[in-house]
C-alpha cells in the first residue's frame, strides 16, 4: 500500500512539474477608473474642501454662507463666459459679488502659492456643480 501511495505521489509530482501556473493580473473595480476630466474635478473638490485652500469655510455648494454658493458662482461665470481661473489668478475683476471682494482678497495670499493645475482643478470642480 505504501508503495502504491508513493508511486501515486511521484506520478502526480511529475505530471505537475511541466505545468506553469498562469498569473492573471486582476483588476479590481475597473469601472472606477476616472477620465482626465473626472480626475481634475475630483482633485478640485479635494483641494476645495481641504485646509490648504479653505474655500469651503466661506463657500458651500448650494447655499450662501460668507461668500456666494459654488452653484451661483458657476452659473454666473458660465453665463458671462468668464474664467474662474483668471479671477483666482487676479487677472480679472470679480463678477459674482464685488462687494465681498475685500474679504476674498485675504485668500489670494494662499491661492498665489497654488500651481496652475491646482487652480484649474478648482475651476473644473466649481463648474461641475
TIVOZA-259709 format. One record per residue (C-alpha): residue number from 1; residue in one letter; x, y, z. Coordinates in pm, 1 decimal. Each point is the difference from the previous one (the first is absolute). Layout:
% TIVOZA-259709
resi / resn / px / py / pz
NUM / a / X / Y / Z
...
***
This chain:
% TIVOZA-259709
resi / resn / px / py / pz
1 / x / 0.0 / 0.0 / 0.0
2 / x / 281.4 / 237.9 / 88.8
3 / x / 166.5 / -75.0 / -335.7
4 / x / -320.1 / 80.3 / -190.8
5 / x / -51.3 / 323.0 / 192.5
6 / x / 363.9 / 97.4 / -55.3
7 / x / -24.3 / -74.9 / -372.9
8 / x / -320.2 / 202.5 / -22.1
9 / x / 165.1 / 299.8 / 164.7
10 / x / 299.2 / -25.4 / -234.8
11 / x / -230.9 / -22.2 / -301.1
12 / x / -196.4 / 304.6 / 111.0
13 / x / 321.1 / 193.2 / 63.9
14 / x / 140.1 / -86.8 / -341.0
15 / x / -325.5 / 85.6 / -173.9
16 / x / -16.0 / 343.1 / 158.6
17 / x / 368.7 / 86.2 / -51.1
18 / x / -39.4 / 106.4 / -358.4
19 / x / -303.2 / 217.5 / 64.6
20 / x / 50.2 / 364.3 / 76.7
21 / x / -268.3 / 192.4 / 171.9
22 / x / -115.2 / 296.5 / -196.5
23 / x / -38.1 / 304.7 / 213.4
24 / x / -273.8 / 226.8 / -111.3
25 / x / 26.5 / 357.8 / 105.0
26 / x / -327.4 / 66.5 / 165.8
27 / x / -144.1 / 346.7 / -29.9
28 / x / -218.1 / 84.3 / 291.6
29 / x / -281.4 / 240.7 / -72.5
30 / x / 96.9 / 89.8 / -359.1
31 / x / -312.8 / 213.7 / -26.1
32 / x / 145.9 / 242.5 / 255.2
33 / x / 271.8 / 122.1 / -235.6
34 / x / -56.4 / 372.6 / -42.7
35 / x / 32.1 / 196.6 / -319.7
36 / x / 244.4 / 290.5 / 0.6
37 / x / -287.9 / 246.4 / 47.9
38 / x / -149.5 / -202.6 / 285.1
39 / x / 340.6 / -20.0 / 167.5
40 / x / 43.4 / 378.0 / -35.8
41 / x / -341.4 / 56.1 / 159.5
42 / x / 78.1 / -247.6 / 277.8
43 / x / 331.3 / 173.9 / 70.5
44 / x / -177.5 / 336.3 / 4.0
45 / x / -262.6 / -122.2 / 244.6
46 / x / 267.7 / -140.8 / 226.7
47 / x / 196.9 / 326.0 / -13.0
48 / x / -314.1 / 211.6 / 45.4
49 / x / -91.2 / -189.1 / 316.5
50 / x / 354.9 / -16.9 / 135.6
51 / x / 155.4 / 216.6 / 266.6
52 / x / 260.5 / 103.0 / -255.9
53 / x / -253.8 / 196.3 / -202.9
54 / x / -267.0 / 54.4 / 265.4
55 / x / -254.1 / 91.7 / -270.6
56 / x / -273.0 / -201.5 / 170.8
57 / x / 20.0 / 219.4 / 307.7
58 / x / -169.5 / 280.9 / -197.2
59 / x / -167.5 / -178.0 / -294.4
60 / x / -245.5 / -289.3 / 0.7
61 / x / -128.4 / -180.8 / -307.6
62 / x / -353.8 / 134.3 / 0.5
63 / x / -25.1 / 245.1 / 287.5
64 / x / 139.9 / 348.4 / 57.9
65 / x / 203.0 / 17.2 / 318.6
66 / x / 266.8 / 268.9 / 18.5
67 / x / 49.2 / -15.0 / -374.6
68 / x / -238.2 / -98.0 / -278.3
69 / x / -79.9 / -365.8 / -64.0
70 / x / 215.3 / -190.0 / -246.0
71 / x / -304.6 / -62.6 / -219.3
72 / x / -71.6 / 374.7 / -17.2
73 / x / 363.0 / 73.5 / -83.0
74 / x / 9.2 / -267.6 / -269.5
75 / x / -330.9 / 115.2 / -150.4
76 / x / 113.7 / 361.6 / -30.0
77 / x / 341.1 / -90.2 / -139.1
78 / x / -160.1 / -230.0 / -258.1
79 / x / -260.9 / 261.7 / -99.8
80 / x / 266.2 / 266.8 / -44.5
81 / x / 249.2 / -237.2 / -162.3
82 / x / 250.9 / 111.2 / 262.7
83 / x / 293.9 / -180.5 / 157.6
84 / x / 13.3 / -97.4 / 365.0
85 / x / 365.8 / -84.3 / -62.2
86 / x / 71.7 / 359.9 / -106.3
87 / x / -183.2 / 137.8 / 302.7
88 / x / 191.8 / -224.0 / 239.4
89 / x / 324.7 / 104.6 / -169.1
90 / x / -112.1 / 364.1 / 43.1
91 / x / -4.8 / 56.2 / -375.1
92 / x / -367.3 / 100.9 / -6.6
93 / x / -241.3 / 193.2 / 216.4
94 / x / -258.2 / -166.7 / 225.3
95 / x / -336.0 / -43.9 / -171.2
96 / x / -211.8 / -197.4 / 247.5
97 / x / -7.5 / 218.5 / 311.1
98 / x / 249.1 / 286.7 / -29.3
99 / x / -102.0 / 129.9 / 343.1
100 / x / 162.3 / -310.0 / 152.3
101 / x / 324.0 / 44.9 / -192.3
102 / x / 187.1 / 156.6 / 294.5
103 / x / -77.5 / -307.0 / 211.7
104 / x / 114.2 / -229.0 / -281.0
105 / x / 324.2 / 195.0 / -51.3
106 / x / 145.2 / -142.0 / 318.3
107 / x / -15.6 / -346.3 / -157.6
108 / x / 206.6 / 98.6 / -302.8
109 / x / 315.5 / -30.0 / 208.8
110 / x / -82.4 / -370.3 / 40.4
111 / x / -117.3 / -50.6 / -357.2
112 / x / 311.2 / 167.2 / -138.9
113 / x / 202.7 / -302.1 / 112.1
114 / x / -220.9 / -242.7 / -196.7
115 / x / 118.9 / -147.3 / -326.5
116 / x / -193.5 / 68.6 / -319.9
117 / x / -113.6 / -363.4 / 8.2
118 / x / -145.9 / 48.2 / 348.4
119 / x / -184.7 / 314.1 / -108.7
120 / x / -130.4 / -181.2 / -309.9
121 / x / -122.8 / -283.7 / 220.8
122 / x / -184.9 / 246.8 / 226.6
123 / x / -162.3 / 158.8 / -304.0
124 / x / -95.5 / -340.6 / -145.3
125 / x / -157.0 / -104.4 / 330.2
126 / x / -194.5 / 321.9 / 38.8
127 / x / -130.4 / -8.1 / -356.6
128 / x / -101.2 / -365.5 / 40.0
129 / x / -264.8 / 78.8 / 260.9
***
